[in-house]
């Protein structure tokens, strides 16, 4: 079984259990584990645009997971949607 088929099988089993962020991180990890050509293989197998997840996994290896997770938890993307304390001006 080649790497792409292996990723495709794992993806079919796992995709329903992960949110979008977890999917991208998982896909980035798989791409890194494959090595050369891994990003392309994972993109073909999953249909995800994974470059963000791949960059985060590489950063985690360089910084350490605890540092990276602390940075992600404070990033604007990780905040719940909705406005807090601000109302948009009404238009007339």
C-alpha positions, 0 to 999 in steps of 0.5 A: 500500500502506498502512502497516499492510499494509507492516508486515504484510509485513515482519513475516511476513519478519522474525519468525522471525529475531528473539527477543521483545525484538528483535521489540518493538524493531523494532515500536516503531521501525516505529510511530515511523516511521509517526507518528500512529496507528503504534502501533495499526497495528503492533499490528493488523499483528503482534499484539504488545503493543509499548508497551514497545518504542516507549518504548525507541525514544523513550528511545533517541532522547533518550539516544542508543543507546549509553546505552540499550543499556548500561542494557538490558544491566544490567536484571534482565530481560536476565539469563539465567533460573535461580537463581545461588547461591540455593536455595529452601527445601525444603518439608516 
